[in-house]
Amino acid sequence: MFKFLFLLHRKGKWNFFISVLLLGCLFGSIPFAYNSLHSSKVALSESIHKYSRGSYDILVRHPEARSDIEQKKGIVEENYLTGGIGGISLAQYKKITDIPDVEVAAPVSVLGFFTNDSGGIKVELPSVKENTWVTSIKISNETGLPDSYKQVLDTHVVNIPLSDPPIMPNRSMGFMEEDGKKFINFTLPTNYNLLVAVDPEQEDKLTAQKMNITDRLGTEKSTKLPPSIPLLINEDSDVSMQALFEVRKSTKSEEEWKQQFRQMKDLSEVNKFLEHDLKNPPILKEKFDLSKELQPFRISRLDLDQKGNLQKTFGGINSSLDTSVYYLTDRLNYEEAGKGENYDFLLKPKDGKYRPLIKKEMAVRGGLPEERSFDYQITGTYSGKSIGNSDLDPSPLGIYSFSPVYLVLDQDGNKQNIELKKDLTPDTFLPIQASAITNLSNIELLKGETPIDAIRVRVKDIGGYDSQTEAKIKKVAKSIYELTGLHTDIVAGASKKQMHVKIPETSDFPNVGIVKEIWTTLGVAASITKSMDYVSLFIMLSLFLLTAVFAVVHTRSLLTARRKEYSVLLGIGWTMRDLKKMLALEWGIKLVGGLSLSVLVLIFLHQSVSIAWESVLYIQFIIVIWIFASIWYQLFKINKQDVQVGVEKEWKKKHAALSSVFGLAWGNFKSQLAYTGYIVLSLAASLGTILFLLNMLFGTRKNVQTTFLGEAVNLNMFGFHLFILVALVVLILFNLFEHAAGLIGKRKNEIVILDRVGWTNRSIRKLLFIEFSLTYFLGFSISLFLGLGVFRIFYTDFPIPIYVQILCMAIFMSIFLLIGFYYLLLKINKLNRHI
């Protein structure tokens, strides 16, 4: 029987080889896809384990501290502490620190905004002997917004020969003369400093920075003397301050200026007489960045000479801070955008302000502040920018550096990409970092019995984020709630996310538009894991279904194509037992060949994907059993009846018209539906599976990638998903070639008859191409219905428009059809040479 099989497949060796290749593809692709999904699951777990845990795990706040948006959407803005409503007592904080599984419990209390004089600039005036000079100083706060170049200070000084002192506006600090040189002093803009209290020891552990906030002078809780608190100053200013220095020669004479000077009721009116002079080009023009010179709670002294050189003469002196007056702000209020809007949230101003300032006053008695005012000592600095600001760090610290905010669409609808800078006042939609931090000494005197706004908790003895970690964190969060009654948000497993916020116009911000901010979305890790688990489940179910269909189609097509051969063997005396033995031996050889080929390929691919060989053996065993079951089932249907082929009267036409050829092709297609039906089923299953999986993958990736953690997960899993799709495409190609080969093998006698009755090669090819196209068109149509229809059952929206998918699938199928028909032509030409 071996010799018979050898002679039998000697002429059809390519069909035998293709069959072995297809079986090898089946035996290799499904285990490889399974192991790829397992590797992607591992990559997902590693990504979540690596990126889902930031500097802390649980955010503890008073229930009323949560915004409406946070309660509805589970999204926390970066600057969630600005309101400073408190709500947590020191006793509650102590209970949290006493929980055994708590490693870090870092409280934060927003004390408010305090104002101080930033210092001043001493400007050397030009020497006046013959000409009248106009010296201009313009200080502006550049936020980056269009049309928002804010002139905080605009001073013009006029020097007239033999006139002493020079003409200048009232807002300057005064005129002075040193060593024959004349100077004018003017103040820098007032600074608003956000002061925050923390526990230095806990903050050290949380931020991995040494927060050395020590009280040099001790504290006083006397009602007669103000308490003294230590301050650690943030050395990274987030205000963009520019100074423009210009000197011009005046066109007015000395007498004209003196006459105008006598007419002035107020020195501030000098600007009205400078309109013509300010249009002249300056003799000297210099621009300076003062951002680094504006330091919280300190005075800066700057000197500007006639050549435009700016020099810091002395600084670091603590300014006189009136702590009996400070300011709090309301939290930013957002509402969710309507359907179809190109932004996520709309900022809602209150009384024409984004953050209305609430002035707080502490009464003064006997020249000394009351018990809730304080004195302070600066003990050092820290760098706010160096503390946790990674996109993949899910923990919003709330008081240090923040992610940049970009203007992406202005009010006129023009696309922008401008990084925005904070205004001088707290009335801004931008996040505000702390200007200084202090310790918890006297915090109750300064803010009352519940001074703490939030506590950031890190759980002990966990290094990443997984299911066990999640359970432990939830246990600690439950303990915190039971002990204190405070609200807990599990930040571990969260991720930062880009949000588009529409900023309406106010008096201080005349033209904003839509900005891009970074917020924190809670529960992302669990959502991503669930989505990817669904994807993996559907992929494996689809692949096993596809394998089952391919196995049935492959065995059915081969048995049907050789049905006449089997009938002849039965006719010359073979028994069904003999036929089964031959088929078992033949398929056994094919299966061994396919298994060997798949193992070689898997060994090669083992370099890119970890292969669990136990799963390979298990999956391949199932496929072998299924193939033999399919063969045995279809073997019982073999009989001695020949297959009907078309209508004989049509064969007598040498040059068949397209309509007649189409009619014959349609007749053949219907008469052989028992054979072509399996091909259609195979095509519909494979293409439908690809369409469904593509929609599912794109939809899941689109939903997942809205967060930075999701982007990292997608990046790590892209290769595995690509491998699976490539395996499906390879299966379709082999199915395509087998269909072409099976069509020629099964129709060999018919093609010989057509050739003998006078049909040309062109007409034969036309007939077979139409039949080939009908099969693929029907399979393609059913695949669209299956792929899109099944996806619509599980999901509400398509990630890619349906017309785009149909167009792409049509192009995809056209390419495959041309490849298949080219292979069909090669087989026909070979058959013609044989004839």
WOGIZI-V154445 format. One record per residue. RES is the residue in one small letter. OMEGA is omega in whole degrees, -180 to 180 (* if undefined). BURIAL is I if it has 16 or more other C-alpha atoms within 10 Angstrom, else O. Layout:
BEGIN
res=RES omega=OMEGA burial=BURIAL
res=RES omega=OMEGA burial=BURIAL
END
This chain:
BEGIN
res=m omega=176 burial=O
res=f omega=-179 burial=O
res=k omega=179 burial=O
res=f omega=179 burial=O
res=l omega=179 burial=O
res=f omega=179 burial=O
res=l omega=-178 burial=O
res=l omega=-176 burial=O
res=h omega=-180 burial=O
res=r omega=179 burial=O
res=k omega=-179 burial=O
res=g omega=-176 burial=O
res=k omega=-179 burial=O
res=w omega=175 burial=O
res=n omega=179 burial=I
res=f omega=-179 burial=O
res=f omega=179 burial=O
res=i omega=178 burial=I
res=s omega=178 burial=I
res=v omega=179 burial=I
res=l omega=-180 burial=I
res=l omega=178 burial=I
res=l omega=176 burial=I
res=g omega=178 burial=I
res=c omega=177 burial=I
res=l omega=-178 burial=I
res=f omega=-178 burial=I
res=g omega=-172 burial=I
res=s omega=-177 burial=I
res=i omega=174 burial=I
res=p omega=180 burial=I
res=f omega=178 burial=I
res=a omega=179 burial=I
res=y omega=180 burial=I
res=n omega=175 burial=I
res=s omega=178 burial=I
res=l omega=177 burial=I
res=h omega=178 burial=I
res=s omega=178 burial=I
res=s omega=176 burial=I
res=k omega=177 burial=I
res=v omega=179 burial=O
res=a omega=177 burial=I
res=l omega=-180 burial=I
res=s omega=179 burial=I
res=e omega=179 burial=I
res=s omega=-180 burial=I
res=i omega=179 burial=I
res=h omega=-175 burial=I
res=k omega=-169 burial=I
res=y omega=-172 burial=I
res=s omega=178 burial=I
res=r omega=-179 burial=I
res=g omega=-176 burial=I
res=s omega=176 burial=I
res=y omega=-171 burial=I
res=d omega=-174 burial=I
res=i omega=175 burial=I
res=l omega=-176 burial=I
res=v omega=179 burial=I
res=r omega=172 burial=I
res=h omega=-178 burial=I
res=p omega=-178 burial=O
res=e omega=-178 burial=O
res=a omega=-179 burial=I
res=r omega=179 burial=O
res=s omega=178 burial=I
res=d omega=-180 burial=O
res=i omega=180 burial=I
res=e omega=-179 burial=O
res=q omega=-178 burial=O
res=k omega=-169 burial=O
res=k omega=-178 burial=O
res=g omega=-178 burial=I
res=i omega=-179 burial=I
res=v omega=177 burial=I
res=e omega=-177 burial=I
res=e omega=-175 burial=I
res=n omega=-173 burial=I
res=y omega=-175 burial=I
res=l omega=-169 burial=I
res=t omega=-176 burial=I
res=g omega=176 burial=I
res=g omega=-177 burial=I
res=i omega=-179 burial=I
res=g omega=177 burial=I
res=g omega=-179 burial=I
res=i omega=-179 burial=I
res=s omega=177 burial=I
res=l omega=178 burial=I
res=a omega=177 burial=O
res=q omega=177 burial=I
res=y omega=179 burial=I
res=k omega=178 burial=O
res=k omega=-180 burial=O
res=i omega=-180 burial=I
res=t omega=-179 burial=I
res=d omega=178 burial=O
res=i omega=-174 burial=O
res=p omega=-176 burial=O
res=d omega=178 burial=I
res=v omega=177 burial=I
res=e omega=-179 burial=I
res=v omega=172 burial=I
res=a omega=-173 burial=I
res=a omega=179 burial=I
res=p omega=175 burial=I
res=v omega=-179 burial=I
res=s omega=178 burial=I
res=v omega=-178 burial=I
res=l omega=177 burial=I
res=g omega=179 burial=I
res=f omega=178 burial=I
res=f omega=-177 burial=I
res=t omega=174 burial=I
res=n omega=175 burial=I
res=d omega=-177 burial=I
res=s omega=-178 burial=I
res=g omega=-178 burial=I
res=g omega=179 burial=I
res=i omega=175 burial=I
res=k omega=-174 burial=I
res=v omega=176 burial=I
res=e omega=-178 burial=I
res=l omega=179 burial=I
res=p omega=177 burial=I
res=s omega=-176 burial=I
res=v omega=177 burial=O
res=k omega=-177 burial=O
res=e omega=-172 burial=O
res=n omega=172 burial=I
res=t omega=-176 burial=I
res=w omega=176 burial=I
res=v omega=179 burial=I
res=t omega=-177 burial=I
res=s omega=175 burial=I
res=i omega=178 burial=I
res=k omega=176 burial=I
res=i omega=-175 burial=I
res=s omega=175 burial=I
res=n omega=-177 burial=I
res=e omega=-179 burial=I
res=t omega=-177 burial=I
res=g omega=180 burial=I
res=l omega=176 burial=I
res=p omega=177 burial=I
res=d omega=-179 burial=O
res=s omega=175 burial=I
res=y omega=-170 burial=O
res=k omega=176 burial=I
res=q omega=-180 burial=O
res=v omega=-179 burial=I
res=l omega=-179 burial=I
res=d omega=-173 burial=O
res=t omega=176 burial=I
res=h omega=-180 burial=I
res=v omega=-178 burial=I
res=v omega=176 burial=I
res=n omega=179 burial=I
res=i omega=179 burial=I
res=p omega=177 burial=I
res=l omega=178 burial=O
res=s omega=-177 burial=O
res=d omega=3 burial=O
res=p omega=178 burial=I
res=p omega=177 burial=I
res=i omega=-178 burial=I
res=m omega=-179 burial=I
res=p omega=-175 burial=I
res=n omega=-172 burial=O
res=r omega=176 burial=O
res=s omega=-177 burial=I
res=m omega=179 burial=O
res=g omega=-178 burial=O
res=f omega=178 burial=I
res=m omega=-178 burial=O
res=e omega=180 burial=O
res=e omega=176 burial=O
res=d omega=178 burial=O
res=g omega=179 burial=O
res=k omega=-179 burial=O
res=k omega=-177 burial=I
res=f omega=171 burial=I
res=i omega=179 burial=I
res=n omega=172 burial=I
res=f omega=-172 burial=I
res=t omega=169 burial=I
res=l omega=-178 burial=I
res=p omega=177 burial=I
res=t omega=-178 burial=O
res=n omega=173 burial=I
res=y omega=-175 burial=I
res=n omega=177 burial=I
res=l omega=-179 burial=I
res=l omega=-176 burial=I
res=v omega=178 burial=I
res=a omega=179 burial=I
res=v omega=171 burial=I
res=d omega=-173 burial=I
res=p omega=-178 burial=I
res=e omega=180 burial=I
res=q omega=180 burial=I
res=e omega=175 burial=I
res=d omega=-179 burial=O
res=k omega=-176 burial=I
res=l omega=-172 burial=I
res=t omega=-177 burial=I
res=a omega=173 burial=O
res=q omega=-179 burial=O
res=k omega=178 burial=O
res=m omega=-175 burial=I
res=n omega=-179 burial=I
res=i omega=-179 burial=I
res=t omega=-180 burial=I
res=d omega=-176 burial=I
res=r omega=-173 burial=O
res=l omega=-176 burial=O
res=g omega=-178 burial=O
res=t omega=179 burial=I
res=e omega=178 burial=I
res=k omega=179 burial=O
res=s omega=177 burial=O
res=t omega=-179 burial=O
res=k omega=-179 burial=O
res=l omega=179 burial=O
res=p omega=176 burial=I
res=p omega=178 burial=I
res=s omega=-179 burial=I
res=i omega=178 burial=I
res=p omega=179 burial=I
res=l omega=170 burial=I
res=l omega=-170 burial=I
res=i omega=175 burial=I
res=n omega=-176 burial=I
res=e omega=-179 burial=I
res=d omega=-180 burial=I
res=s omega=177 burial=I
res=d omega=178 burial=I
res=v omega=178 burial=I
res=s omega=-177 burial=I
res=m omega=-179 burial=I
res=q omega=176 burial=I
res=a omega=178 burial=I
res=l omega=-177 burial=I
res=f omega=-178 burial=I
res=e omega=175 burial=I
res=v omega=179 burial=I
res=r omega=174 burial=I
res=k omega=-178 burial=I
res=s omega=178 burial=I
res=t omega=-179 burial=O
res=k omega=178 burial=I
res=s omega=180 burial=O
res=e omega=-179 burial=I
res=e omega=179 burial=O
res=e omega=179 burial=O
res=w omega=-179 burial=I
res=k omega=178 burial=O
res=q omega=178 burial=O
res=q omega=179 burial=O
res=f omega=179 burial=I
res=r omega=-179 burial=O
res=q omega=-177 burial=O
res=m omega=174 burial=O
res=k omega=-178 burial=O
res=d omega=-178 burial=O
res=l omega=179 burial=O
res=s omega=180 burial=O
res=e omega=-179 burial=O
res=v omega=-178 burial=I
res=n omega=-179 burial=I
res=k omega=-177 burial=O
res=f omega=-175 burial=O
res=l omega=-174 burial=I
res=e omega=-178 burial=O
res=h omega=-179 burial=O
res=d omega=-177 burial=I
res=l omega=176 burial=I
res=k omega=178 burial=O
res=n omega=177 burial=O
res=p omega=-178 burial=O
res=p omega=174 burial=I
res=i omega=179 burial=O
res=l omega=-179 burial=O
res=k omega=179 burial=O
res=e omega=178 burial=O
res=k omega=-176 burial=O
res=f omega=174 burial=O
res=d omega=-178 burial=O
res=l omega=-174 burial=I
res=s omega=-177 burial=I
res=k omega=-178 burial=O
res=e omega=180 burial=I
res=l omega=-177 burial=I
res=q omega=-179 burial=I
res=p omega=174 burial=I
res=f omega=-179 burial=I
res=r omega=177 burial=I
res=i omega=176 burial=I
res=s omega=177 burial=I
res=r omega=-177 burial=I
res=l omega=176 burial=I
res=d omega=178 burial=I
res=l omega=-178 burial=I
res=d omega=-176 burial=O
res=q omega=-179 burial=I
res=k omega=178 burial=O
res=g omega=179 burial=I
res=n omega=-180 burial=O
res=l omega=-177 burial=I
res=q omega=177 burial=O
res=k omega=-175 burial=O
res=t omega=174 burial=O
res=f omega=-178 burial=O
res=g omega=180 burial=O
res=g omega=178 burial=O
res=i omega=179 burial=O
res=n omega=-179 burial=I
res=s omega=178 burial=I
res=s omega=-174 burial=O
res=l omega=178 burial=I
res=d omega=-176 burial=O
res=t omega=177 burial=I
res=s omega=176 burial=I
res=v omega=176 burial=I
res=y omega=-173 burial=I
res=y omega=169 burial=I
res=l omega=178 burial=I
res=t omega=169 burial=I
res=d omega=176 burial=I
res=r omega=178 burial=I
res=l omega=-177 burial=I
res=n omega=-178 burial=I
res=y omega=168 burial=I
res=e omega=-176 burial=O
res=e omega=-179 burial=O
res=a omega=177 burial=I
res=g omega=-179 burial=O
res=k omega=179 burial=O
res=g omega=179 burial=O
res=e omega=-180 burial=O
res=n omega=176 burial=O
res=y omega=-176 burial=I
res=d omega=-177 burial=I
res=f omega=177 burial=I
res=l omega=177 burial=I
res=l omega=-177 burial=I
res=k omega=177 burial=I
res=p omega=177 burial=I
res=k omega=-178 burial=O
res=d omega=178 burial=O
res=g omega=-179 burial=O
res=k omega=175 burial=I
res=y omega=177 burial=I
res=r omega=-180 burial=I
res=p omega=179 burial=I
res=l omega=177 burial=I
res=i omega=-176 burial=O
res=k omega=177 burial=O
res=k omega=-179 burial=O
res=e omega=175 burial=O
res=m omega=-175 burial=O
res=a omega=179 burial=O
res=v omega=-178 burial=O
res=r omega=178 burial=O
res=g omega=179 burial=O
res=g omega=180 burial=O
res=l omega=178 burial=O
res=p omega=175 burial=I
res=e omega=-172 burial=I
res=e omega=-179 burial=I
res=r omega=169 burial=I
res=s omega=-175 burial=I
res=f omega=168 burial=I
res=d omega=-177 burial=I
res=y omega=176 burial=I
res=q omega=178 burial=I
res=i omega=-175 burial=I
res=t omega=180 burial=I
res=g omega=-179 burial=I
res=t omega=172 burial=I
res=y omega=180 burial=I
res=s omega=180 burial=O
res=g omega=-177 burial=I
res=k omega=-176 burial=I
res=s omega=-178 burial=O
res=i omega=176 burial=I
res=g omega=176 burial=I
res=n omega=177 burial=I
res=s omega=178 burial=O
res=d omega=-178 burial=I
res=l omega=174 burial=I
res=d omega=-173 burial=I
res=p omega=-172 burial=I
res=s omega=176 burial=I
res=p omega=-178 burial=I
res=l omega=168 burial=I
res=g omega=-176 burial=I
res=i omega=-176 burial=I
res=y omega=-178 burial=I
res=s omega=-178 burial=I
res=f omega=177 burial=I
res=s omega=180 burial=O
res=p omega=175 burial=O
res=v omega=-176 burial=I
res=y omega=169 burial=I
res=l omega=-177 burial=I
res=v omega=180 burial=I
res=l omega=-179 burial=I
res=d omega=-175 burial=I
res=q omega=179 burial=I
res=d omega=179 burial=O
res=g omega=179 burial=O
res=n omega=178 burial=O
res=k omega=179 burial=O
res=q omega=171 burial=O
res=n omega=-172 burial=O
res=i omega=175 burial=I
res=e omega=-175 burial=O
res=l omega=179 burial=I
res=k omega=-177 burial=I
res=k omega=175 burial=I
res=d omega=-179 burial=I
res=l omega=-177 burial=I
res=t omega=178 burial=I
res=p omega=180 burial=I
res=d omega=-178 burial=I
res=t omega=177 burial=I
res=f omega=-179 burial=I
res=l omega=176 burial=I
res=p omega=-178 burial=I
res=i omega=178 burial=I
res=q omega=180 burial=I
res=a omega=175 burial=I
res=s omega=-180 burial=I
res=a omega=176 burial=I
res=i omega=177 burial=I
res=t omega=179 burial=I
res=n omega=-174 burial=I
res=l omega=179 burial=I
res=s omega=177 burial=I
res=n omega=-176 burial=I
res=i omega=179 burial=I
res=e omega=177 burial=O
res=l omega=-176 burial=O
res=l omega=-171 burial=I
res=k omega=177 burial=I
res=g omega=-172 burial=O
res=e omega=178 burial=O
res=t omega=-169 burial=I
res=p omega=-172 burial=I
res=i omega=180 burial=I
res=d omega=-177 burial=I
res=a omega=174 burial=I
res=i omega=-179 burial=I
res=r omega=-169 burial=I
res=v omega=173 burial=I
res=r omega=-176 burial=I
res=v omega=-175 burial=I
res=k omega=169 burial=O
res=d omega=170 burial=O
res=i omega=-175 burial=O
res=g omega=-178 burial=O
res=g omega=-179 burial=I
res=y omega=174 burial=I
res=d omega=-176 burial=I
res=s omega=179 burial=O
res=q omega=177 burial=O
res=t omega=-180 burial=I
res=e omega=-180 burial=I
res=a omega=-180 burial=O
res=k omega=179 burial=I
res=i omega=178 burial=I
res=k omega=179 burial=I
res=k omega=179 burial=O
res=v omega=179 burial=I
res=a omega=178 burial=I
res=k omega=179 burial=O
res=s omega=179 burial=O
res=i omega=-180 burial=I
res=y omega=-178 burial=O
res=e omega=-178 burial=O
res=l omega=-171 burial=O
res=t omega=-175 burial=I
res=g omega=-179 burial=O
res=l omega=179 burial=I
res=h omega=179 burial=I
res=t omega=172 burial=I
res=d omega=178 burial=I
res=i omega=-177 burial=I
res=v omega=174 burial=I
res=a omega=-175 burial=I
res=g omega=176 burial=I
res=a omega=178 burial=I
res=s omega=175 burial=I
res=k omega=-174 burial=I
res=k omega=176 burial=I
res=q omega=178 burial=I
res=m omega=177 burial=I
res=h omega=-175 burial=I
res=v omega=176 burial=I
res=k omega=-178 burial=I
res=i omega=-180 burial=I
res=p omega=-178 burial=I
res=e omega=171 burial=I
res=t omega=-178 burial=O
res=s omega=-180 burial=O
res=d omega=180 burial=O
res=f omega=-172 burial=I
res=p omega=-175 burial=O
res=n omega=-179 burial=I
res=v omega=-179 burial=I
res=g omega=-179 burial=I
res=i omega=-180 burial=I
res=v omega=178 burial=I
res=k omega=-179 burial=I
res=e omega=178 burial=I
res=i omega=176 burial=I
res=w omega=-180 burial=I
res=t omega=179 burial=I
res=t omega=-178 burial=I
res=l omega=174 burial=I
res=g omega=-177 burial=I
res=v omega=-176 burial=I
res=a omega=180 burial=I
res=a omega=179 burial=O
res=s omega=180 burial=I
res=i omega=-180 burial=I
res=t omega=-180 burial=I
res=k omega=-180 burial=O
res=s omega=-179 burial=I
res=m omega=175 burial=I
res=d omega=176 burial=O
res=y omega=178 burial=O
res=v omega=-179 burial=I
res=s omega=180 burial=I
res=l omega=-180 burial=O
res=f omega=179 burial=I
res=i omega=-178 burial=I
res=m omega=177 burial=O
res=l omega=180 burial=O
res=s omega=-179 burial=I
res=l omega=178 burial=I
res=f omega=176 burial=I
res=l omega=180 burial=O
res=l omega=178 burial=I
res=t omega=179 burial=I
res=a omega=179 burial=I
res=v omega=180 burial=I
res=f omega=-180 burial=I
res=a omega=180 burial=I
res=v omega=-179 burial=I
res=v omega=-178 burial=I
res=h omega=-180 burial=I
res=t omega=-180 burial=I
res=r omega=-178 burial=I
res=s omega=179 burial=I
res=l omega=179 burial=I
res=l omega=-180 burial=I
res=t omega=-180 burial=I
res=a omega=-178 burial=I
res=r omega=-176 burial=O
res=r omega=-179 burial=I
res=k omega=178 burial=I
res=e omega=180 burial=O
res=y omega=179 burial=I
res=s omega=178 burial=I
res=v omega=179 burial=O
res=l omega=177 burial=O
res=l omega=-179 burial=I
res=g omega=-179 burial=O
res=i omega=171 burial=O
res=g omega=177 burial=O
res=w omega=175 burial=O
res=t omega=176 burial=O
res=m omega=178 burial=O
res=r omega=178 burial=O
res=d omega=-179 burial=O
res=l omega=178 burial=O
res=k omega=178 burial=O
res=k omega=-180 burial=O
res=m omega=-180 burial=I
res=l omega=178 burial=I
res=a omega=179 burial=O
res=l omega=-179 burial=O
res=e omega=-180 burial=I
res=w omega=175 burial=I
res=g omega=178 burial=O
res=i omega=179 burial=O
res=k omega=-178 burial=I
res=l omega=177 burial=I
res=v omega=178 burial=O
res=g omega=179 burial=I
res=g omega=179 burial=I
res=l omega=180 burial=I
res=s omega=179 burial=I
res=l omega=-179 burial=I
res=s omega=179 burial=I
res=v omega=178 burial=I
res=l omega=180 burial=O
res=v omega=-180 burial=I
res=l omega=176 burial=I
res=i omega=178 burial=O
res=f omega=-179 burial=O
res=l omega=-179 burial=O
res=h omega=179 burial=O
res=q omega=-178 burial=O
res=s omega=-179 burial=O
res=v omega=178 burial=I
res=s omega=-177 burial=O
res=i omega=172 burial=I
res=a omega=-171 burial=O
res=w omega=176 burial=O
res=e omega=179 burial=O
res=s omega=178 burial=O
res=v omega=-180 burial=I
res=l omega=-179 burial=O
res=y omega=-179 burial=O
res=i omega=-180 burial=I
res=q omega=177 burial=I
res=f omega=179 burial=O
res=i omega=-179 burial=O
res=i omega=179 burial=I
res=v omega=179 burial=I
res=i omega=-179 burial=O
res=w omega=-179 burial=O
res=i omega=179 burial=I
res=f omega=177 burial=I
res=a omega=179 burial=O
res=s omega=179 burial=I
res=i omega=-177 burial=I
res=w omega=-180 burial=O
res=y omega=-176 burial=O
res=q omega=179 burial=O
res=l omega=-180 burial=I
res=f omega=-178 burial=O
res=k omega=-179 burial=O
res=i omega=175 burial=I
res=n omega=-174 burial=O
res=k omega=-178 burial=O
res=q omega=179 burial=O
res=d omega=180 burial=O
res=v omega=179 burial=O
res=q omega=-179 burial=O
res=v omega=169 burial=O
res=g omega=-179 burial=I
res=v omega=-168 burial=O
res=e omega=-175 burial=O
res=k omega=179 burial=O
res=e omega=-175 burial=O
res=w omega=-173 burial=I
res=k omega=-179 burial=O
res=k omega=-179 burial=I
res=k omega=-178 burial=I
res=h omega=-176 burial=I
res=a omega=175 burial=I
res=a omega=-176 burial=O
res=l omega=-179 burial=O
res=s omega=-180 burial=O
res=s omega=177 burial=O
res=v omega=179 burial=I
res=f omega=178 burial=I
res=g omega=179 burial=I
res=l omega=180 burial=I
res=a omega=180 burial=I
res=w omega=177 burial=I
res=g omega=178 burial=I
res=n omega=-179 burial=I
res=f omega=-179 burial=I
res=k omega=-177 burial=O
res=s omega=-178 burial=O
res=q omega=-177 burial=O
res=l omega=178 burial=O
res=a omega=178 burial=O
res=y omega=-176 burial=I
res=t omega=179 burial=I
res=g omega=178 burial=I
res=y omega=178 burial=I
res=i omega=178 burial=I
res=v omega=180 burial=I
res=l omega=180 burial=I
res=s omega=179 burial=I
res=l omega=-179 burial=I
res=a omega=-179 burial=I
res=a omega=-176 burial=I
res=s omega=-179 burial=I
res=l omega=177 burial=I
res=g omega=178 burial=I
res=t omega=179 burial=I
res=i omega=-179 burial=I
res=l omega=179 burial=I
res=f omega=-178 burial=I
res=l omega=178 burial=I
res=l omega=178 burial=I
res=n omega=-179 burial=I
res=m omega=-180 burial=I
res=l omega=-180 burial=I
res=f omega=179 burial=O
res=g omega=180 burial=I
res=t omega=180 burial=I
res=r omega=180 burial=I
res=k omega=179 burial=O
res=n omega=-176 burial=O
res=v omega=-171 burial=I
res=q omega=176 burial=I
res=t omega=176 burial=I
res=t omega=180 burial=I
res=f omega=176 burial=I
res=l omega=178 burial=I
res=g omega=177 burial=I
res=e omega=179 burial=I
res=a omega=178 burial=I
res=v omega=179 burial=I
res=n omega=-180 burial=I
res=l omega=-179 burial=O
res=n omega=-174 burial=I
res=m omega=-176 burial=I
res=f omega=-177 burial=O
res=g omega=-179 burial=O
res=f omega=178 burial=I
res=h omega=178 burial=I
res=l omega=178 burial=O
res=f omega=-178 burial=I
res=i omega=180 burial=I
res=l omega=177 burial=I
res=v omega=178 burial=O
res=a omega=178 burial=I
res=l omega=179 burial=I
res=v omega=178 burial=O
res=v omega=178 burial=O
res=l omega=180 burial=I
res=i omega=179 burial=I
res=l omega=178 burial=I
res=f omega=177 burial=I
res=n omega=179 burial=I
res=l omega=-180 burial=I
res=f omega=180 burial=I
res=e omega=178 burial=I
res=h omega=179 burial=I
res=a omega=180 burial=I
res=a omega=180 burial=I
res=g omega=180 burial=I
res=l omega=179 burial=I
res=i omega=-179 burial=I
res=g omega=-178 burial=I
res=k omega=-175 burial=I
res=r omega=-176 burial=I
res=k omega=-178 burial=O
res=n omega=180 burial=O
res=e omega=-180 burial=O
res=i omega=178 burial=I
res=v omega=180 burial=O
res=i omega=179 burial=O
res=l omega=179 burial=I
res=d omega=-177 burial=I
res=r omega=-180 burial=O
res=v omega=171 burial=O
res=g omega=178 burial=O
res=w omega=177 burial=I
res=t omega=178 burial=I
res=n omega=-180 burial=I
res=r omega=-180 burial=O
res=s omega=179 burial=I
res=i omega=180 burial=I
res=r omega=179 burial=I
res=k omega=-180 burial=I
res=l omega=-178 burial=I
res=l omega=179 burial=I
res=f omega=179 burial=I
res=i omega=178 burial=I
res=e omega=179 burial=I
res=f omega=-178 burial=I
res=s omega=179 burial=I
res=l omega=-180 burial=I
res=t omega=-177 burial=I
res=y omega=178 burial=I
res=f omega=179 burial=I
res=l omega=178 burial=I
res=g omega=179 burial=I
res=f omega=-179 burial=I
res=s omega=180 burial=I
res=i omega=-180 burial=I
res=s omega=177 burial=I
res=l omega=180 burial=I
res=f omega=-179 burial=O
res=l omega=-175 burial=I
res=g omega=-177 burial=I
res=l omega=-178 burial=I
res=g omega=179 burial=O
res=v omega=178 burial=O
res=f omega=-178 burial=I
res=r omega=178 burial=O
res=i omega=-175 burial=O
res=f omega=-175 burial=O
res=y omega=-177 burial=O
res=t omega=-175 burial=O
res=d omega=175 burial=O
res=f omega=180 burial=O
res=p omega=178 burial=I
res=i omega=180 burial=O
res=p omega=-175 burial=O
res=i omega=-178 burial=O
res=y omega=177 burial=O
res=v omega=180 burial=O
res=q omega=-180 burial=I
res=i omega=178 burial=I
res=l omega=180 burial=O
res=c omega=179 burial=O
res=m omega=178 burial=I
res=a omega=177 burial=O
res=i omega=179 burial=O
res=f omega=-179 burial=O
res=m omega=178 burial=I
res=s omega=178 burial=O
res=i omega=179 burial=O
res=f omega=-180 burial=I
res=l omega=178 burial=I
res=l omega=177 burial=O
res=i omega=-180 burial=O
res=g omega=-179 burial=I
res=f omega=176 burial=I
res=y omega=177 burial=O
res=y omega=178 burial=I
res=l omega=178 burial=I
res=l omega=178 burial=I
res=l omega=179 burial=O
res=k omega=179 burial=I
res=i omega=179 burial=I
res=n omega=178 burial=O
res=k omega=179 burial=O
res=l omega=178 burial=O
res=n omega=177 burial=O
res=r omega=178 burial=O
res=h omega=179 burial=O
res=i omega=* burial=O
END
